[in-house]
């Protein structure tokens, strides 16, 4: 038996879907433990792109159990649409299990998300407006509606009535928006409940049985370390804990089940939405623009252009400590193939003095200057390379320095979107 947690080591969009899909070949179960439909994974198999928002990346394998854990917030319409889309592509979702303890994202959550963002004006967080934050707010306030409630029509009807009265008051009286109709929403979600019913279970018990049989389990984090509600660049973060510690809490299993943690990192850095970005490239026709266009750096869920910058290895060192990383999975190295010069941030300075940690205060973080090292580019196509030794010496120098600064060994290097475009240096499952 072995278990691996795969987390994003930056601000998300690192290519976790591709890494999870690759590792899932030797897993018996794939578990998503946090976030909601604000996440976006793209997996490419045989030149076919599968864009996933809620479904675990392992759903592309018919012989894997795929779990949406209690830490995930479920938008029934989104997950059912994804299931239908998968079935249209010939992929069965009969192996999907959804936690009865997961919370439900309702239309008023999305409406409040949108209204709250608009009210913040220039101080907006930059959410996807999918209702994820307001749903987690209700969860913490103990007024949320869970999947187990949705499975009981009378319970759901009662809780929805109470919640909708309160939410409609906020929407109309504070924001001047249009209220929702109770009966319309009730019937819509009761219909969703019947479609979802075959997939619902106590996923903690399901996973315990899988572990007791000595099987391999892969835990898939959504978003990433620096979007963590506790440890990210608050308040420009998500509303849950994408970090490795939540793999246990968000899936209903004990921490002793976790064997390894893999940090997925792009060979450069991107960020979506607002918030600090020390190594951001603000050019319109230079390396930042080149990275965005070569890497097609646009949001899977929103289509928004991602902010792009040089690799920040100093923040990876923080991420390695926080997540107890065993190894790094470096993705999108091939996007740098045509860059004559490549920079890497190896430290932070404030007023000319190097600092040893990432400041919690955004006011202090705004004063940070990156300490860069420059590397020669390799200026050759690496997408057909399948071993580390075959990589150009310049690419190996870059990767080895990344590993050195982060203090974590290399485990995987991805040189393209397809499963076979993967160089494995460390066996995990």
KAGI-V860006 format. One record per backbone hydrogen bond with DSSP energy under -1.0 kcal/mol. CO is the residue of the C=O (numbers start at 1). NH is the residue of the N-H. If there is no record, write none. Layout:
# KAGI-V860006
co->(CO & CO)
nh->(NH & NH)
This chain:
# KAGI-V860006
co->(2 & 3 & 4 & 5 & 6 & 7 & 8 & 10 & 15 & 16 & 17 & 18 & 19 & 20 & 22 & 23 & 24 & 28 & 29 & 30 & 31 & 32 & 35 & 36 & 41 & 43 & 45 & 48 & 50 & 52 & 56 & 57 & 58 & 61 & 65 & 66 & 67 & 68 & 69 & 74 & 75 & 76 & 77 & 78 & 79 & 80 & 81 & 82 & 83 & 84 & 86 & 87 & 93 & 95 & 97 & 98 & 100 & 102 & 103 & 106 & 106 & 107 & 108 & 109 & 110 & 111 & 112 & 113 & 114 & 115 & 116 & 120 & 121 & 125 & 131 & 132 & 133 & 134 & 135 & 136 & 137 & 138 & 138 & 145 & 146 & 147 & 149 & 152 & 153 & 154 & 155 & 156 & 157 & 158 & 159 & 160 & 161 & 162 & 163 & 164 & 165 & 166 & 167 & 168 & 169 & 170 & 170 & 171 & 181 & 182 & 183 & 184 & 185 & 186 & 187 & 188 & 189 & 190 & 191 & 192 & 193 & 196 & 197 & 199 & 201 & 201 & 202 & 203 & 204 & 205 & 206 & 207 & 208 & 209 & 210 & 211 & 216 & 216 & 217 & 218 & 219 & 220 & 224 & 225 & 226 & 227 & 228 & 232 & 233 & 235 & 240 & 243 & 244 & 246 & 248 & 248 & 250 & 254 & 255 & 260 & 261 & 261 & 262 & 263 & 264 & 265 & 269 & 271 & 277 & 279 & 286 & 287 & 288 & 289 & 290 & 291 & 292 & 296 & 297 & 299 & 304 & 307 & 308 & 309 & 311 & 313 & 314 & 315 & 316 & 317 & 318 & 319 & 320 & 327 & 328 & 328 & 329 & 330 & 331 & 332 & 333 & 334 & 336 & 340 & 342 & 344 & 345 & 347 & 348 & 349 & 350 & 353 & 361 & 362 & 364 & 365 & 369 & 371 & 373 & 375 & 382 & 388 & 392 & 393 & 394 & 395 & 396 & 397 & 398 & 399 & 400 & 401 & 402 & 403 & 403 & 409 & 411 & 411 & 412 & 413 & 414 & 418 & 420 & 421 & 423)
nh->(217 & 260 & 219 & 262 & 221 & 264 & 225 & 226 & 19 & 20 & 21 & 22 & 23 & 24 & 25 & 26 & 27 & 65 & 218 & 67 & 220 & 69 & 73 & 39 & 52 & 50 & 48 & 45 & 43 & 41 & 59 & 60 & 61 & 64 & 30 & 97 & 32 & 99 & 72 & 105 & 79 & 80 & 81 & 82 & 83 & 84 & 85 & 86 & 87 & 88 & 91 & 90 & 96 & 66 & 68 & 201 & 148 & 147 & 74 & 109 & 110 & 111 & 112 & 113 & 114 & 115 & 116 & 117 & 118 & 119 & 120 & 123 & 124 & 274 & 135 & 136 & 137 & 138 & 139 & 140 & 141 & 143 & 144 & 104 & 150 & 151 & 152 & 156 & 157 & 158 & 159 & 160 & 161 & 162 & 163 & 164 & 165 & 166 & 167 & 168 & 169 & 170 & 171 & 172 & 173 & 174 & 175 & 177 & 185 & 186 & 187 & 188 & 189 & 190 & 191 & 192 & 193 & 194 & 195 & 196 & 197 & 199 & 200 & 98 & 100 & 203 & 206 & 207 & 208 & 209 & 210 & 211 & 212 & 213 & 215 & 214 & 28 & 29 & 4 & 31 & 6 & 33 & 227 & 228 & 233 & 238 & 232 & 234 & 236 & 237 & 229 & 246 & 247 & 250 & 252 & 253 & 71 & 257 & 258 & 5 & 326 & 327 & 7 & 329 & 9 & 331 & 309 & 307 & 280 & 310 & 290 & 291 & 292 & 293 & 294 & 295 & 297 & 298 & 306 & 303 & 299 & 271 & 281 & 269 & 345 & 317 & 318 & 319 & 320 & 321 & 322 & 323 & 325 & 263 & 411 & 412 & 265 & 414 & 267 & 335 & 336 & 337 & 339 & 377 & 375 & 373 & 313 & 371 & 355 & 369 & 353 & 350 & 365 & 366 & 367 & 368 & 349 & 346 & 344 & 342 & 385 & 391 & 396 & 397 & 398 & 399 & 400 & 401 & 402 & 403 & 404 & 405 & 406 & 407 & 408 & 328 & 425 & 426 & 330 & 423 & 333 & 421 & 422 & 415 & 413)
